[in-house]
Amino acid sequence: LFLLCLPTWLAMTAHAQIYQGRQLVHADALANVSAIVPGEPFLVGVRLKMEPRWHTYWKYPGDAGIPTDIKWQLPEGWRTGDIQWPIPLKLEEPGDILIYGYHGEVLLIQQITPPKDLSGASANLSAKVSWLVCEKICIPGDGTVNLSLPIASANSPANFDTAYAPSGCGAS
C-alpha cells in the first residue's frame, strides 16, 4: 500500500552505506511544490529506496530495530512538522521477532513552513538522515539530502496529486 503513496518528486540524492559492493539505501529529498511562497507551508519528503530483501523501520519498530531519523538544517525562522509515517508492513523475523517497517521504497513526509518575510531567489534546504537497514544483519546508515527551490509569489503543485496526500496514505 505504501508504494501507491509515492509520487515522483523533484529530488536530490544522498549517498549511503556500502555493503559487499552494493549501496543498500538510496536517500533523496523531494518537494510537492514548484516554488516556495513566503509564509505558505509545503510538503517535503525523504525517500528511502532499499535494495531487495532489505528493510528499514517504522516509528514504532516492534521487537527490534530503530526508526529513521530526519534532522532538517533549516534557515532561521523556518518550522518543520512531525514525520507523517506511511502504514508499515508487519514483518516476522527468525526467533519470533515481530517488526514494523518498509521494503523497497518509503516516503517520509513532513510539512515545512517558511517565514513570511522570506526573500532571495531560492532556498536551499538540507537534512541529515539516519536509518537502520536490515536483512540477515543490520547496518546503520546515514546521509545528507538537499533540496533547492526558487522563492516566488505563487507556486503550483509539482508532481503531486491529491490522491497522494498523506491522509490518503494512512499517515500516522
DSSP file with accessible surface (Angstrom, degrees, kcal/mol):
  #  RESIDUE AA STRUCTURE BP1 BP2  ACC     N-H-->O    O-->H-N    N-H-->O    O-->H-N    TCO  KAPPA ALPHA  PHI   PSI    X-CA   Y-CA   Z-CA
    1    1 A L    >>        0   0  126      0, 0.0     3,-1.2     0, 0.0     4,-0.5   0.000 360.0 360.0 360.0 -41.4    0.0    0.0    0.0
    2    2 A F  G >4  +     0   0   13      1,-0.3     3,-1.1    85,-0.3   105,-0.1   0.817 360.0  64.1 -64.9 -25.3    2.7    2.5    0.9
    3    3 A L  G >4 S+     0   0   99      1,-0.3     3,-1.2     2,-0.2    -1,-0.3   0.840  95.8  58.6 -65.4 -29.1    4.2    2.1   -2.6
    4    4 A L  G <4 S+     0   0  130     -3,-1.2    -1,-0.3     1,-0.3    -2,-0.2   0.703  99.0  60.4 -70.1 -17.3    1.0    3.6   -4.0
    5    5 A a  G << S+     0   0   11     -3,-1.1    -1,-0.3    -4,-0.5    -2,-0.2   0.167  79.7 102.4 -95.8  17.8    1.6    6.7   -2.0
    6    6 A L    <   -     0   0   25     -3,-1.2    -1,-0.1    99,-0.0     2,-0.0  -0.790  51.4-172.3-109.8  94.0    5.0    7.5   -3.6
    7    7 A P        -     0   0    5      0, 0.0     2,-0.6     0, 0.0   153,-0.1  -0.337  33.9-104.7 -73.4 163.9    4.7   10.3   -6.2
    8    8 A T        +     0   0  107    151,-0.1     2,-0.3    -2,-0.0    22,-0.0  -0.826  51.0 178.3 -87.9 123.8    7.6   11.3   -8.4
    9    9 A W        -     0   0    9     -2,-0.6     2,-0.2   151,-0.0    23,-0.1  -0.841  40.9 -87.3-123.5 161.5    9.0   14.5   -7.0
   10   10 A L  E     -A   31   0A  96     21,-0.6    21,-0.6    -2,-0.3     2,-0.3  -0.516  63.9-174.8 -63.7 128.8   11.9   16.8   -7.8
   11   11 A A  E     -A   30   0A  32     -2,-0.2     2,-0.4    19,-0.2    19,-0.2  -0.947  35.4-157.8-139.8 153.0   14.8   15.2   -5.9
   12   12 A M  E     -A   29   0A  98     17,-1.1    17,-1.7    -2,-0.3     2,-0.2  -0.995  31.9-131.3-123.8 135.3   18.4   15.5   -4.8
   13   13 A T  E     -A   28   0A  89     -2,-0.4     2,-0.3    15,-0.2    15,-0.3  -0.602  12.9-155.8 -95.6 147.1   20.2   12.3   -3.9
   14   14 A A  E     -A   27   0A   3     13,-4.2    13,-0.8    -2,-0.2     2,-0.3  -0.786  21.0-119.3-109.5 158.8   22.3   11.4   -0.8
   15   15 A H        -     0   0  151     -2,-0.3     2,-0.2   129,-0.3   129,-0.2  -0.695  33.8-175.6 -96.4 151.9   24.9    8.7   -0.6
   16   16 A A        -     0   0   17     -2,-0.3   127,-0.1     1,-0.1    10,-0.1  -0.643  33.6 -48.6-134.8-169.1   24.6    5.9    1.9
   17   17 A Q        -     0   0   28     -2,-0.2     7,-1.4   122,-0.1     8,-0.5  -0.289  44.9-141.9 -71.0 150.1   26.4    2.9    3.3
   18   18 A I  E     -F   23   0B 108      5,-0.2     2,-0.4     6,-0.1     5,-0.2  -0.928  18.3-178.7-111.9 134.0   28.0    0.3    1.0
   19   19 A Y  E >  S-F   22   0B  68      3,-3.0     3,-2.1    -2,-0.4   120,-0.0  -0.987  71.9 -14.6-136.1 125.0   27.9   -3.4    1.9
   20   20 A Q  T 3  S-     0   0  149     -2,-0.4    -1,-0.1     1,-0.3     3,-0.1   0.885 130.3 -51.9  48.6  43.9   29.5   -6.1   -0.3
   21   21 A G  T 3  S+     0   0   75      1,-0.2     2,-0.4     0, 0.0    -1,-0.3   0.476 118.1 107.9  79.4   2.1   29.8   -3.6   -3.1
   22   22 A R  E <   -F   19   0B  76     -3,-2.1    -3,-3.0    29,-0.0     2,-0.8  -0.921  69.0-131.3-115.9 139.7   26.2   -2.5   -3.0
   23   23 A Q  E     -F   18   0B  37     -2,-0.4    -5,-0.2    -5,-0.2     3,-0.1  -0.781  23.4-163.9 -83.1 114.0   24.7    0.7   -1.8
   24   24 A L        +     0   0    0     -7,-1.4    27,-2.1    -2,-0.8     2,-0.4   0.817  68.3  27.5 -74.9 -33.7   21.9   -0.6    0.4
   25   25 A V  E     - B   0  50A   0     -8,-0.5     2,-0.5    25,-0.2    25,-0.2  -0.998  60.8-162.8-134.4 131.4   19.8    2.6    0.8
   26   26 A H  E     - B   0  49A  70     23,-2.4    23,-2.7    -2,-0.4     2,-0.4  -0.963  17.6-168.2-108.3 128.0   19.5    5.5   -1.6
   27   27 A A  E     +AB  14  48A   1    -13,-0.8   -13,-4.2    -2,-0.5     2,-0.3  -0.934  11.6 165.3-119.2 140.9   18.0    8.6    0.0
   28   28 A D  E     -AB  13  47A  11     19,-1.8    19,-2.5    -2,-0.4     2,-0.4  -0.961  30.5-120.7-146.3 165.3   16.8   11.8   -1.6
   29   29 A A  E     -AB  12  46A   0    -17,-1.7   -17,-1.1   117,-0.5     2,-0.3  -0.874  29.5-174.8-109.9 144.0   14.7   14.9   -0.7
   30   30 A L  E     -AB  11  45A   1     15,-2.3    15,-2.1    -2,-0.4     2,-0.3  -0.936  11.0-156.9-137.1 154.7   11.5   15.8   -2.5
   31   31 A A  E     -AB  10  44A   1    -21,-0.6   -21,-0.6    -2,-0.3    13,-0.2  -0.964  16.6-145.7-133.3 153.6    9.0   18.7   -2.6
   32   32 A N  S    S+     0   0   22     11,-1.9   126,-1.8    -2,-0.3     2,-0.3   0.280  79.9  67.4 -99.9  10.2    5.4   18.9   -3.7
   33   33 A V  B    S-G  157   0C  14    124,-0.3   -23,-0.1    10,-0.3     3,-0.1  -0.917  72.1-136.9-128.6 157.7    5.6   22.5   -5.0
   34   34 A S  S    S+     0   0   49    122,-2.2     2,-0.3    -2,-0.3    -1,-0.1   0.691  90.2   6.5 -82.5 -21.8    7.4   24.1   -7.8
   35   35 A A  S    S-     0   0    6    121,-0.3     2,-0.5   114,-0.1   116,-0.2  -0.982  76.9-106.7-155.4 160.1    8.4   27.1   -5.7
   36   36 A I  B     -h  151   0D   1    114,-3.1   116,-2.6    -2,-0.3   118,-0.1  -0.814  27.2-157.4 -94.3 127.7    8.4   28.3   -2.1
   37   37 A V    >   -     0   0    9     -2,-0.5     3,-2.3     3,-0.4   116,-0.1  -0.925  33.4-102.8-103.3 125.9    5.9   31.1   -1.3
   38   38 A P  T 3  S+     0   0   42      0, 0.0    78,-0.3     0, 0.0    -1,-0.0  -0.191 103.1   4.5 -50.4 129.8    6.9   33.1    1.8
   39   39 A G  T 3  S+     0   0   21     76,-1.0    77,-0.2     1,-0.2    78,-0.0   0.306 101.7 117.1  80.2  -9.1    4.7   32.0    4.8
   40   40 A E    <   -     0   0   97     -3,-2.3    -3,-0.4    75,-0.2    -1,-0.2  -0.820  62.5-130.1 -98.1 122.8    3.0   29.2    3.0
   41   41 A P        +     0   0   66      0, 0.0     2,-0.3     0, 0.0    72,-0.2  -0.277  30.0 177.1 -64.4 150.5    3.5   25.6    4.2
   42   42 A F  E     - C   0 112A   8     70,-2.4    70,-3.0    -9,-0.0     2,-0.4  -0.919  27.9-104.2-145.3 168.9    4.5   22.9    1.8
   43   43 A L  E     - C   0 111A  22     -2,-0.3   -11,-1.9    68,-0.2     2,-0.3  -0.825  29.2-178.0-103.0 139.3    5.4   19.3    2.0
   44   44 A V  E     -BC  31 110A   0     66,-2.9    66,-2.9    -2,-0.4     2,-0.4  -0.906   8.3-163.1-123.6 157.1    8.8   17.7    1.7
   45   45 A G  E     -BC  30 109A   1    -15,-2.1   -15,-2.3    -2,-0.3     2,-0.6  -0.991  18.8-143.1-139.8 150.2    9.7   14.1    1.8
   46   46 A V  E     -BC  29 108A   1     62,-2.3    62,-2.8    -2,-0.4     2,-0.5  -0.977  25.0-157.4-108.3 119.3   12.7   12.0    2.4
   47   47 A R  E     -BC  28 107A  24    -19,-2.5   -19,-1.8    -2,-0.6     2,-0.5  -0.885   5.6-165.0-101.9 128.4   12.5    9.0    0.1
   48   48 A L  E     -BC  27 106A   0     58,-2.6    58,-2.1    -2,-0.5     2,-0.6  -0.965   0.8-166.9-112.2 125.5   14.5    5.8    1.0
   49   49 A K  E     -BC  26 105A  81    -23,-2.7   -23,-2.4    -2,-0.5     2,-0.3  -0.964  12.8-160.4-112.7 117.3   15.0    3.2   -1.6
   50   50 A M  E     -B   25   0A  14     54,-2.7   -25,-0.2    -2,-0.6     3,-0.1  -0.706  22.0-107.8 -98.7 150.5   16.3   -0.1   -0.2
   51   51 A E    >   -     0   0   49    -27,-2.1     3,-1.9    -2,-0.3    53,-0.4  -0.318  60.3 -72.3 -64.0 154.3   18.0   -3.0   -2.0
   52   52 A P  T 3  S+     0   0   81      0, 0.0    -1,-0.2     0, 0.0     3,-0.1  -0.201 120.1  13.3 -52.7 139.9   15.8   -6.1   -2.5
   53   53 A R  T 3  S+     0   0  160      1,-0.3     2,-0.2    -3,-0.1    -2,-0.1   0.266 103.6 109.3  75.6  -7.3   15.2   -8.1    0.8
   54   54 A W    <   -     0   0    2     -3,-1.9    50,-0.6   -30,-0.1     2,-0.3  -0.676  48.2-170.7 -95.1 152.3   16.5   -5.2    3.0
   55   55 A H  E     -IJ 103 134E   3     79,-2.1    79,-2.4    -2,-0.2     2,-0.2  -0.976  16.0-152.2-141.9 156.0   14.2   -3.1    5.1
   56   56 A T  E     -I  102   0E   0     46,-1.9    46,-2.2    -2,-0.3     2,-0.3  -0.661  33.4 -98.5-115.2 179.7   14.1    0.0    7.3
   57   57 A Y  E     -I  101   0E   7      9,-0.5    11,-1.0    75,-0.3    44,-0.3  -0.722  15.6-127.8-114.9 154.0   11.9    0.7   10.3
   58   58 A W  E     -     0   0E  42     42,-2.3    42,-0.1    -2,-0.3    -1,-0.1  -0.253  47.7 -90.4 -79.2 172.9    8.6    2.5   11.2
   59   59 A K  E    S+     0   0E  55      1,-0.3    -1,-0.1     8,-0.1    -2,-0.0   0.792 129.5  39.4 -61.5 -29.9    8.4    5.0   14.1
   60   60 A Y  E    S-     0   0E 148      1,-0.1    -1,-0.3     6,-0.1    -2,-0.2  -0.864  80.6-172.6-116.2  93.2    7.4    2.1   16.4
   61   61 A P  E     -     0   0E  22      0, 0.0    39,-1.8     0, 0.0     3,-0.4   0.617  25.0-136.1 -70.9 -12.6    9.8   -0.7   15.1
   62   62 A G  E     -I   99   0E  40     37,-0.3    37,-0.2     1,-0.2    35,-0.0  -0.761  67.3  -9.2  98.1-142.4    8.4   -3.6   17.2
   63   63 A D  S    S+     0   0  113     35,-3.3     2,-0.3    -2,-0.3    -1,-0.2   0.680 133.9   8.5 -71.1 -20.0   10.6   -6.1   18.9
   64   64 A A  S    S+     0   0   41     -3,-0.4    36,-0.3    34,-0.4     2,-0.1  -0.977  89.4  63.4-152.7 163.0   13.8   -4.8   17.3
   65   65 A G        -     0   0   29     -2,-0.3    -3,-0.1    34,-0.1    68,-0.0  -0.317  59.6-103.5 109.5 169.4   15.0   -2.0   15.1
   66   66 A I        -     0   0  102     66,-0.1    66,-0.6    -2,-0.1    -9,-0.5  -1.000  33.0-119.7-135.3 130.2   15.5    1.8   15.1
   67   67 A P        -     0   0   45      0, 0.0    -9,-0.2     0, 0.0    -8,-0.1  -0.308  37.7 -94.3 -68.6 154.3   13.2    4.2   13.3
   68   68 A T        -     0   0    6    -11,-1.0     2,-0.4    63,-0.1    63,-0.2  -0.425  40.4-149.2 -63.6 141.4   14.6    6.5   10.6
   69   69 A D  E     -K  130   0E  64     61,-2.8    61,-2.4    -2,-0.1     2,-0.5  -0.960  10.9-168.0-120.2 134.1   15.6    9.9   12.0
   70   70 A I  E     -K  129   0E  15     -2,-0.4     2,-0.5    59,-0.2    59,-0.2  -0.990   4.7-176.6-124.8 123.4   15.4   13.2   10.0
   71   71 A K  E     -K  128   0E 113     57,-2.6    57,-2.6    -2,-0.5     2,-0.3  -0.920  16.0-151.8-121.4 101.6   17.0   16.4   11.2
   72   72 A W  E     -K  127   0E  30     -2,-0.5     2,-0.9    55,-0.3    55,-0.3  -0.542   5.8-149.0 -73.3 135.8   16.4   19.3    8.9
   73   73 A Q  E     +K  126   0E 114     53,-3.9    53,-0.7    -2,-0.3    -1,-0.1  -0.820  34.7 173.9-102.4  85.2   19.0   22.1    8.8
   74   74 A L        -     0   0   44     -2,-0.9     3,-0.1    51,-0.1    51,-0.1  -0.700  34.6-103.1-101.1 150.7   16.7   25.0    8.1
   75   75 A P    >   -     0   0   59      0, 0.0     3,-1.7     0, 0.0    -1,-0.1  -0.198  59.3 -72.8 -61.3 161.2   17.4   28.7    7.9
   76   76 A E  T 3  S+     0   0  194      1,-0.2     3,-0.1    39,-0.0     0, 0.0  -0.228 119.7  27.9 -57.1 139.5   16.3   30.8   10.9
   77   77 A G  T 3  S+     0   0   47      1,-0.3    -1,-0.2    -3,-0.1     2,-0.2   0.328  90.3 120.7  91.7  -8.9   12.5   31.3   11.1
   78   78 A W    <   -     0   0   24     -3,-1.7     2,-0.4    36,-0.1    -1,-0.3  -0.628  46.5-155.1 -87.1 150.0   11.5   28.1    9.3
   79   79 A R  E     -D  113   0A 159     34,-2.4    34,-2.8    -2,-0.2     2,-0.4  -0.958   3.4-158.7-126.1 148.3    9.4   25.5   11.0
   80   80 A T  E     -D  112   0A  62     -2,-0.4    32,-0.2    32,-0.2     2,-0.1  -0.959   8.9-142.7-126.7 140.4    9.1   21.8   10.4
   81   81 A G        -     0   0   28     30,-3.0     3,-0.1    -2,-0.4     2,-0.0  -0.354  37.0 -77.0 -90.4 176.3    6.3   19.4   11.3
   82   82 A D        -     0   0  146      1,-0.1    29,-0.4    -2,-0.1    -1,-0.2  -0.298  57.4 -88.2 -68.2 158.2    6.4   15.8   12.6
   83   83 A I        -     0   0   29     27,-0.1     2,-0.9   -13,-0.1    27,-0.2  -0.456  32.8-141.7 -66.5 134.8    7.1   13.0   10.2
   84   84 A Q  B     -E  109   0A  55     25,-3.3    25,-1.3    -2,-0.2    87,-0.1  -0.885  23.6-154.7 -99.6 100.9    4.0   11.6    8.6
   85   85 A W        -     0   0   18     87,-1.6    87,-1.1    -2,-0.9    23,-0.1  -0.648   7.9-130.5 -83.8 127.6    4.7    7.9    8.5
   86   86 A P        -     0   0    9      0, 0.0    84,-0.2     0, 0.0    85,-0.1  -0.308  45.4 -80.5 -64.9 159.5    3.0    5.6    5.9
   87   87 A I        -     0   0   83     82,-1.1   -85,-0.3     1,-0.1    84,-0.1  -0.428  58.1-134.7 -61.0 129.4    1.4    2.5    7.3
   88   88 A P        -     0   0   24      0, 0.0     2,-0.3     0, 0.0    14,-0.2  -0.330  10.7-106.3 -85.3 169.7    4.2   -0.1    7.7
   89   89 A L  E     -L  101   0E  61     12,-3.2    12,-2.0    -2,-0.1     2,-0.7  -0.681  28.3-127.1 -85.8 147.3    4.5   -3.7    6.8
   90   90 A K  E     -L  100   0E 144     -2,-0.3     2,-0.4    10,-0.2    10,-0.2  -0.892  34.7-172.5 -95.6 116.3    4.3   -6.3    9.6
   91   91 A L  E     -L   99   0E  24      8,-3.1     8,-3.1    -2,-0.7     2,-0.6  -0.933  17.3-149.0-118.1 135.9    7.4   -8.4    9.2
   92   92 A E  E     -L   98   0E 144     -2,-0.4     6,-0.2     6,-0.2     3,-0.1  -0.904  17.1-165.9-105.9 123.5    8.2  -11.6   11.2
   93   93 A E  E >>  -L   97   0E  49      4,-3.8     4,-1.3    -2,-0.6     3,-0.6  -0.646  37.9 -74.8-100.3 162.3   11.9  -12.2   11.7
   94   94 A P  T 34 S+     0   0  115      0, 0.0     3,-0.2     0, 0.0    -1,-0.2  -0.205 118.4  38.7 -54.3 144.8   13.6  -15.5   12.8
   95   95 A G  T 34 S-     0   0   73      1,-0.2     3,-0.1    -3,-0.1    -2,-0.0   0.717 131.6 -74.9  84.0  23.0   13.1  -16.2   16.6
   96   96 A D  T <4 S+     0   0  133     -3,-0.6     2,-0.6     1,-0.2    -1,-0.2   0.838  82.3 160.1  58.5  33.0    9.5  -14.9   16.6
   97   97 A I  E  <  - L   0  93E  63     -4,-1.3    -4,-3.8    -3,-0.2     2,-0.5  -0.797  25.8-156.5 -87.6 122.8   10.7  -11.3   16.4
   98   98 A L  E     + L   0  92E  42     -2,-0.6   -35,-3.3    -6,-0.2   -34,-0.4  -0.893  18.4 171.9-103.7 125.3    7.9   -9.0   15.1
   99   99 A I  E     -IL  62  91E   0     -8,-3.1    -8,-3.1    -2,-0.5     2,-0.4  -0.886  26.1-140.5-129.7 163.7    8.9   -5.8   13.5
  100  100 A Y  E     + L   0  90E  69    -39,-1.8   -42,-2.3    -2,-0.3     2,-0.3  -0.992  47.5 108.5-125.0 125.2    7.2   -3.0   11.5
  101  101 A G  E     -IL  57  89E   0    -12,-2.0   -12,-3.2    -2,-0.4     2,-0.4  -0.879  55.4 -78.0-168.1-158.0    9.0   -1.4    8.6
  102  102 A Y  E     -I   56   0E   1    -46,-2.2   -46,-1.9    -2,-0.3     2,-0.3  -0.984  21.4-164.6-136.1 134.6    9.3   -0.9    4.9
  103  103 A H  E    S+I   55   0E  61     -2,-0.4     2,-2.0   -48,-0.2   -48,-0.2  -0.789  72.6   1.8-105.6 156.8   10.7   -2.9    2.0
  104  104 A G  S    S-     0   0   36    -50,-0.6   -54,-2.7   -53,-0.4     2,-0.3  -0.448 124.7  -6.8  76.7 -81.2   11.6   -1.4   -1.4
  105  105 A E  E     -C   49   0A  46     -2,-2.0     2,-0.3   -56,-0.2   -56,-0.2  -0.995  55.9-177.4-155.0 142.2   10.8    2.3   -1.0
  106  106 A V  E     -C   48   0A   0    -58,-2.1   -58,-2.6    -2,-0.3     2,-0.5  -0.995  14.7-149.9-142.6 146.5    9.2    4.6    1.5
  107  107 A L  E     -C   47   0A   4     -2,-0.3     2,-0.7   -60,-0.2   -60,-0.2  -0.972   8.2-161.8-118.8 116.1    8.5    8.3    1.5
  108  108 A L  E     -C   46   0A   1    -62,-2.8   -62,-2.3    -2,-0.5     2,-0.3  -0.885  18.5-158.0-100.9 110.7    8.6   10.0    5.0
  109  109 A I  E     +CE  45  84A   8    -25,-1.3   -25,-3.3    -2,-0.7     2,-0.3  -0.691  16.2 175.8 -98.8 142.3    6.7   13.3    4.6
  110  110 A Q  E     -C   44   0A  10    -66,-2.9   -66,-2.9    -2,-0.3     2,-0.4  -0.984  28.3-123.4-138.6 149.7    6.9   16.5    6.7
  111  111 A Q  E     -C   43   0A  85    -29,-0.4   -30,-3.0    -2,-0.3     2,-0.4  -0.787  25.9-165.7 -90.7 134.2    5.3   19.9    6.4
  112  112 A I  E     -CD  42  80A   0    -70,-3.0   -70,-2.4    -2,-0.4   -32,-0.2  -0.976   4.1-162.7-120.3 136.0    7.8   22.8    6.3
  113  113 A T  E     - D   0  79A  11    -34,-2.8   -34,-2.4    -2,-0.4     3,-0.1  -0.970   8.3-153.1-119.9 117.3    6.7   26.4    6.8
  114  114 A P        -     0   0    2      0, 0.0   -75,-0.1     0, 0.0   -36,-0.1  -0.458  33.4 -91.4 -80.8 161.5    9.0   29.2    5.6
  115  115 A P    >   -     0   0   20      0, 0.0     3,-1.1     0, 0.0   -76,-1.0  -0.332  28.3-122.7 -69.4 155.2    8.9   32.6    7.3
  116  116 A K  T 3  S+     0   0  184    -78,-0.3   -76,-0.1     1,-0.3   -39,-0.0   0.786 110.6  56.9 -67.8 -27.5    6.6   35.3    5.9
  117  117 A D  T 3  S+     0   0  135      2,-0.0    -1,-0.3   -78,-0.0     2,-0.1   0.102  76.9 145.7 -93.9  26.3    9.5   37.7    5.4
  118  118 A L    <   +     0   0   31     -3,-1.1     2,-0.3   -41,-0.1   -41,-0.0  -0.366  21.2 171.9 -65.1 134.2   11.4   35.2    3.2
  119  119 A S        +     0   0  101     -2,-0.1     2,-0.2     3,-0.1     3,-0.1  -0.857  23.3  72.9-136.7 174.2   13.5   36.9    0.4
  120  120 A G  S    S-     0   0   56     -2,-0.3    31,-0.1     1,-0.1     3,-0.1  -0.436  82.0 -81.4 107.3 175.3   16.0   35.9   -2.1
  121  121 A A  S    S-     0   0   84      1,-0.2    30,-2.3    -2,-0.2     2,-0.3   0.795 102.0  -0.1 -87.3 -30.3   15.9   34.0   -5.4
  122  122 A S  E     - M   0 150E  61     28,-0.3     2,-0.4    -3,-0.1    -1,-0.2  -0.966  59.2-132.1-153.9 166.6   16.0   30.5   -3.9
  123  123 A A  E     - M   0 149E   9     26,-2.8    26,-2.3    -2,-0.3     2,-0.6  -0.990  12.6-152.5-126.5 135.3   16.1   28.5   -0.7
  124  124 A N  E     - M   0 148E 111     -2,-0.4     2,-0.4    24,-0.2    24,-0.2  -0.946  15.4-171.2-109.3 118.1   18.5   25.6   -0.1
  125  125 A L  E     - M   0 147E   2     22,-3.6    22,-2.8    -2,-0.6     2,-0.3  -0.864   3.5-176.6-110.8 144.7   17.2   23.0    2.4
  126  126 A S  E     -KM  73 146E  26    -53,-0.7   -53,-3.9    -2,-0.4     2,-0.4  -0.988   5.8-170.0-141.7 145.7   19.3   20.2    3.9
  127  127 A A  E     -KM  72 145E   0     18,-2.4    18,-2.6    -2,-0.3     2,-0.6  -1.000  20.1-138.2-138.8 140.5   18.6   17.3    6.2
  128  128 A K  E     -KM  71 144E  88    -57,-2.6   -57,-2.6    -2,-0.4     2,-0.4  -0.861  29.6-168.1 -92.2 123.2   20.7   14.7    8.0
  129  129 A V  E     -KM  70 143E   0     14,-3.2    14,-2.2    -2,-0.6     2,-0.4  -0.954   9.3-178.5-119.1 132.9   19.0   11.4    7.7
  130  130 A S  E     +KM  69 142E  45    -61,-2.4   -61,-2.8    -2,-0.4     2,-0.3  -0.980   9.0 162.3-130.7 148.9   20.0    8.2    9.6
  131  131 A W  E     - M   0 141E   8     10,-2.6    10,-2.7    -2,-0.4     2,-0.5  -0.941  35.4-123.1-152.3 168.1   18.4    4.7    9.5
  132  132 A L  E     - M   0 140E  24    -66,-0.6     2,-0.4    -2,-0.3   -75,-0.3  -0.995  26.6-166.4-118.8 124.3   19.0    1.1   10.3
  133  133 A V  E     - M   0 139E   0      6,-2.2     6,-3.0    -2,-0.5     2,-0.3  -0.940  11.3-176.0-114.6 133.9   18.7   -1.2    7.3
  134  134 A b  E     +JM  55 138E   1    -79,-2.4   -79,-2.1    -2,-0.4     4,-0.2  -0.964  28.5 142.0-133.4 150.3   18.4   -5.0    7.9
  135  135 A E  S    S-     0   0   44      2,-2.3   -81,-0.1    -2,-0.3   -82,-0.1  -0.088  96.6 -24.1-139.8-101.3   18.3   -8.3    6.1
  136  136 A K  S    S+     0   0  180     -2,-0.1     2,-0.3     1,-0.0    -2,-0.0   0.724 144.9  26.0 -85.2 -23.7   20.2  -11.1    7.8
  137  137 A I  S    S-     0   0   74      2,-0.0    -2,-2.3    -4,-0.0     2,-0.4  -0.878  84.3-123.8-126.9 164.7   22.3   -8.5    9.5
  138  138 A b  E     -M  134   0E  68     -2,-0.3    -4,-0.2    -4,-0.2    -6,-0.0  -0.935  22.9-174.3-114.4 138.2   21.6   -4.9   10.4
  139  139 A I  E     -M  133   0E  30     -6,-3.0    -6,-2.2    -2,-0.4     2,-0.1  -0.991  20.4-133.2-133.0 123.0   23.7   -2.0    9.3
  140  140 A P  E     +M  132   0E  99      0, 0.0     2,-0.3     0, 0.0    -8,-0.2  -0.480  31.4 179.8 -71.5 147.0   23.3    1.6   10.4
  141  141 A G  E     +M  131   0E   5    -10,-2.7   -10,-2.6    -2,-0.1     2,-0.3  -0.953  10.5 177.5-142.7 161.4   23.4    4.2    7.6
  142  142 A D  E     +M  130   0E  82     -2,-0.3     2,-0.3   -12,-0.2   -12,-0.2  -0.978   3.1 167.3-156.9 167.1   23.1    7.9    7.1
  143  143 A G  E     -M  129   0E   6    -14,-2.2   -14,-3.2    -2,-0.3     2,-0.5  -0.968  33.0-110.9-170.3 167.9   23.3   10.6    4.5
  144  144 A T  E     -M  128   0E  62     -2,-0.3     2,-0.4   -16,-0.2  -129,-0.3  -0.965  27.5-161.2-113.0 128.8   22.6   14.2    3.9
  145  145 A V  E     -M  127   0E   0    -18,-2.6   -18,-2.4    -2,-0.5     2,-0.3  -0.867   6.7-162.1-108.2 146.5   19.8   15.1    1.5
  146  146 A N  E     -M  126   0E  72     -2,-0.4  -117,-0.5   -20,-0.2     2,-0.4  -0.952   9.4-174.2-129.5 150.2   19.5   18.5   -0.2
  147  147 A L  E     -M  125   0E   3    -22,-2.8   -22,-3.6    -2,-0.3     2,-0.5  -0.986   3.5-168.3-145.7 128.6   16.7   20.4   -1.9
  148  148 A S  E     +M  124   0E  56     -2,-0.4   -24,-0.2   -24,-0.2    -2,-0.0  -0.988  13.4 171.8-121.5 126.0   16.9   23.7   -3.7
  149  149 A L  E     -M  123   0E   2    -26,-2.3   -26,-2.8    -2,-0.5  -114,-0.1  -0.981  32.5-112.4-131.6 146.0   13.7   25.5   -4.7
  150  150 A P  E     -M  122   0E  66      0, 0.0  -114,-3.1     0, 0.0     2,-0.5  -0.357  27.8-125.8 -69.7 156.4   13.0   29.0   -6.1
  151  151 A I  B     +h   36   0D  27    -30,-2.3     2,-0.3  -116,-0.2  -114,-0.2  -0.901  43.1 158.7-102.5 130.1   11.2   31.6   -4.0
  152  152 A A        -     0   0   38   -116,-2.6     3,-0.1    -2,-0.5  -117,-0.0  -0.921  54.0-113.3-145.9 169.9    8.2   33.1   -5.7
  153  153 A S  S    S+     0   0  119     -2,-0.3     2,-0.3  -116,-0.1  -116,-0.1   0.635 103.5  18.2 -82.8 -13.9    4.9   34.9   -5.0
  154  154 A A        -     0   0   67   -118,-0.1     2,-0.3     2,-0.0    -1,-0.1  -0.978  67.6-169.7-149.7 158.0    2.9   31.8   -6.3
  155  155 A N        -     0   0   57     -2,-0.3  -119,-0.1    -3,-0.1  -122,-0.0  -0.859  10.3-143.3-138.8 176.4    3.6   28.2   -6.9
  156  156 A S        -     0   0   62     -2,-0.3  -122,-2.2  -121,-0.0  -121,-0.3  -0.952  40.1 -81.8-137.3 159.1    2.0   25.2   -8.4
  157  157 A P  B     -G   33   0C  98      0, 0.0     2,-0.6     0, 0.0  -124,-0.3  -0.338  41.1-150.8 -59.9 140.7    1.9   21.5   -7.5
  158  158 A A        -     0   0   16   -126,-1.8  -148,-0.2     1,-0.1     3,-0.1  -0.950  69.2 -34.4-118.3 107.3    5.0   19.7   -8.6
  159  159 A N  S    S+     0   0  102     -2,-0.6     2,-0.4     1,-0.2    -1,-0.1   0.857 107.6 122.4  53.0  40.8    4.5   16.1   -9.4
  160  160 A F        -     0   0   41   -128,-0.1     2,-0.3  -153,-0.1    -1,-0.2  -0.989  41.4-169.4-139.8 128.0    1.9   15.8   -6.6
  161  161 A D    >   -     0   0   85     -2,-0.4     3,-2.9    -3,-0.1     4,-0.2  -0.888  34.9-119.2-115.7 146.1   -1.7   14.6   -6.9
  162  162 A T  G >  S+     0   0  126     -2,-0.3     3,-1.6     1,-0.3     6,-0.2   0.786 113.3  69.0 -58.4 -22.0   -4.3   15.0   -4.1
  163  163 A A  G 3  S+     0   0   70      1,-0.3    -1,-0.3     5,-0.0    -3,-0.0   0.747  97.0  53.7 -66.0 -20.1   -4.6   11.2   -4.3
  164  164 A Y  G <  S+     0   0   77     -3,-2.9    -1,-0.3     5,-0.0    -2,-0.2   0.356  77.5 132.7 -94.7   4.9   -1.0   11.1   -2.8
  165  165 A A    X>  -     0   0   26     -3,-1.6     3,-1.5    -4,-0.2     4,-0.7  -0.265  69.7-116.1 -56.8 143.0   -1.9   13.4    0.1
  166  166 A P  G >4>S+     0   0   13      0, 0.0     5,-1.8     0, 0.0     3,-1.4   0.860 114.8  59.2 -53.1 -36.4   -0.5   11.9    3.4
  167  167 A S  G >45S+     0   0  109      1,-0.3     3,-0.9     2,-0.2    -2,-0.1   0.861 103.6  52.9 -63.9 -28.7   -4.0   11.4    4.8
  168  168 A G  G <45S+     0   0   57     -3,-1.5    -1,-0.3     1,-0.2    -3,-0.1   0.628 105.1  56.5 -77.5 -11.9   -4.8    9.2    1.8
  169  169 A a  G <<5S-     0   0    7     -3,-1.4   -82,-1.1    -4,-0.7    -1,-0.2   0.265 118.3-106.5-101.2   7.4   -1.7    7.1    2.6
  170  170 A G  T < 5 -     0   0   26     -3,-0.9    -3,-0.2    -4,-0.2    -2,-0.1   0.870  51.7-174.0  72.6  33.1   -2.6    6.2    6.1
  171  171 A A      <       0   0   36     -5,-1.8    -1,-0.1   -85,-0.1   -87,-0.1  -0.271 360.0 360.0 -60.6 148.6   -0.1    8.6    7.7
  172  172 A S              0   0   66    -87,-1.1   -87,-1.6   -86,-0.0    -1,-0.0  -0.958 360.0 360.0-142.4 360.0    0.2    8.5   11.4
